[in-house]
Amino acid sequence: MGNKIEKEQLNYHTFQLMDNTPKISVLMTVYNTDMFIREAIESILNQTFKDFELIIVNDGSTDKTKEIIREYMKKDKRIVYLENPINLGFDLLFKTVNKGLEIAKGRYIARLDADDYSYPNRLQVQYDYLEKHPKIFMIGSSAVVIDKYGNELERIIKRQWIPSWIYKYRVGISNSFIHSSIMFRNEKIKYQCNPDHPFYLLLIYYKKRLKNIKNILVKYRINPGGIMANYSDLSLSKYKKLYEDKGIKNVRKK
């Protein structure tokens, strides 16, 4: 165990760790997002639900992202900061995510991208739902779509309620979740590759129950400069191949 911890410490720097055990760990990975990160951080710090830690993993940003994060750390001790010494990039983004997951103390994990926004009641609504539905492993929500300037667009992504068992078929053919809206139980299941859709496929493989709720809980930003802008052509067949290369077969298994 000691050798593992020492090895991990070579890969990132920890500026602040919390002593208490929060109910929710909010995980945010960031890279050169100084235009948006203030709004993202404040949307979490201003939640009506207060018992959380905010884990921010900085993937070697070269803009003012780091300075902004440390500014908020001085104001709120619930922020935990990890830093990659060098930028790992999109291809290894899952490793950056997993660093945050490894230290997450919360009963639940909530994800938020650094250019998105959570409504003030988001954590409370999702926490209450998962507490009342112990058989559901992960939930997502609806979202308002905004542009890079924060203007709300006419289009609203609405994730209507359907029985949770249907998701094991729907997830197999399309991305049925808004990544910044998901909250799931902290069972130390790690991301295996990029982007987020393969993670949902892996959960289905592990026979986890997933579903969306109708509540609009996040703002999802259409950001032409975002990390996903250049990776929209990834197909399900490529996801499956990535898993098979790692020895995980039959990702659509019931």
N, C-alpha and C positions, 0 to 999 in steps of 0.2 A: 504493500500500500504506500509506504513512504517513497519508494522509487517512482511510483506512478505520479504522485503529487509533485515530486521534484522535476520530473519530465515535463509535466504540464506547465509548470512555472517558467520553463524555458520558452514556451510558446506564446504566452501572453502575460501582461502585467495587470495585477489587481490593485486598484487604487483605493477601493473601499469595499468592505464586506460587512454584512449585517449579522448581529448576534442573535436576533430573535427569529422565530419561525413564522413567516407570514402565511396567510391562507392562499394567496395568489402570487405567482411570479409572472410579471409582464416581461416578455423578452423582445428586445428590439435590436436588430443588426443595422449598422450604419456605415455609409461610405460617402464622403463628400456631399453631405445633405444640409449644409449650413443655411440654405434658403428655407428649409421646412422644419428642421428638427426642433426648434423652439415650440412650434405649435403642437407637434407630436408629443413632446415631453410634458408640456403643460396640460394637454388633454388627459394624461394619465394622473399627474399630480393633483388635478382638480376633480378627481372622481369622488362620487358620494360614498363609495366603498373605500375605506381607508387602510385596511389591513393587507397591504401588498408590498412587494419589492419590485423595483424597476431595474432589470438587468439590461445594460446597454453594452453591446459588443462592437467596438470600432475596428473596422477592417482596414486599418492603415490610412485613414483619411489624410489628405494633404491640404484641405481648406481649413476653415475655422471651426469645424465640427467638434474637435476635441476641446477647444477652449470654451465653447458654448456648454458642452456637457459638464465640464468641471465647474463652470459657473453655477449650474443648477445643483451640483453635488454639495456645494457650500451651503445651500439653502435647505436641502432635504436629504436626510440621512437614509432614506429608503432607496436611494439610487446606488446600484452596484455597477462598477465600470470595469470592463475588460478590454484589452487592446492587443490586436495582432501587431507584432513588430514590423511586419511588412504586409502589403495588400495581397490577400490570397485570391481575390477576384471571384467572378461568378462561378467558375467551374468548381471551386472549392468552397462555395458559400455554405454548403451544408455542414462543413467542418466548423465554420464560424458560428453557425446556429447551435451546433452540438456543444460547443464550449459553454454557451449560456445555459443549455439544458443540464449539463453536468453539475453545475453549482446551484441550480434552482432549488429553493427550499419549499416553495409553495405546494399546497395540495393540488392546485390547478395551474396550468400554464396558459397564459393569454399571449397571443402574438400581435404585434403591431409594426408595420413598416414605418420607416423614419419619415416618409413623406405623406403619411395618412393621419387620421384624426379619430379619436374615440369620444363619443358623446358621454356626458358626465355620469349617466346611469349605467353605462355599459357593463362594468365589472359586477355591479350589484345584480343586474338582471341575469347575467350568465351564471354567476355564482349560485344564486337562488335556484335557477333551473337545474343545474347539475346536482345540487344538494337534494332536490326533490325527485330526481330521476337517476338513481344510482346505476341503472343498466346502460345509460347513454355515456359513451366515452368522450365524444367530442361534439360540440355544437358550433355552428356559424350563425350569421345573421344577415339581414338585408343591409344595404348601404346606399347612401347618396353619393353620386359621382360628381367630382369636382375637377376643374382644370388646374393647371400648374399655378394659377394665381389665386386659387381658393374659391373661384366662382362656381356656384352650384349649377350643374347642367340640368336640362329638362329630364334627361334619362335617369331613372332610379332603378337600381338592381333590386328586385324583390325576390327573395327566396321563399316561396310559398311552402306551407307545411305539407309534407307527404310522410307516410309511414317510414320509420327509420330503416326497415329491412330493404326498402326499395333502393336506398343509397348504394348498397353493395353492387347493384347493377348500373345505376346512373354514374357513379364515380368511375366505373370501368370504361366508360366511353367519353366522358367529359369532365371538366373541372367544375364541380358543383358547389364550391365554397369560395368565399372571399377571404383570402389569407389573413388580412388584417382583422378579420372578425372572429377568428376561431379561438376557442378555449377548450382545453382538453385535460384529462386527468394526468397527473405527474407520475407515470409509471416507468420513467427513464427509457422510453422508446426514442431512438435517435433517428434523425433524418439520414437517409442512405445516399441520396443524390439530389440534384436540383431539377426543377424548382420545387413548388409545394405540392403539385398534383401527385407525384410519386409517393409522397408521405401519406396521403389519403389512401392510395392503393395498398400501401404496406399495412395500414391500420385495418383495412378490409381483409387482408390476408391473415392478420392476427385475430379475425372475427370480432373486431370492435364495432360497436353500433354508433353510427354518425347521423346527424341530422341538422337541419337549419331551423331557426325560429324566425317568425315574421318581423320581429322588432327591428327597426332601423337603428343600429348602434354605432356605425362608423361612417366616416367619409373616406371614399376611395379616390385617390388622386390619379388622373390620367396625366402622367408626367413623361413627355417625350425623352427626357434625359435620364429616366429611371433605369435601374439595372435590368429590368425585365424587357425593356423596349426592343432589345436586339435578340431576344430569345423567344419570340412568339411562334416560331415555326417548329418547336419541339413537339413531336407526335407521341401518341400513346405507345406505338411500337418501339420508339426509342427509349421511353421510360421502362418498358418491359425488358428491353435488352440490357439496360443499365442494372436492373435488379438481377437478371439472370447472370450477368458477369460477376455479380457479388455472391452468387450461389443461392439466391432467393428465387424460387420457381413458383409458377402458377399464381401470379399476383392477383388474379381475379377469383381465386378459390373462395368458396362460400365459408 
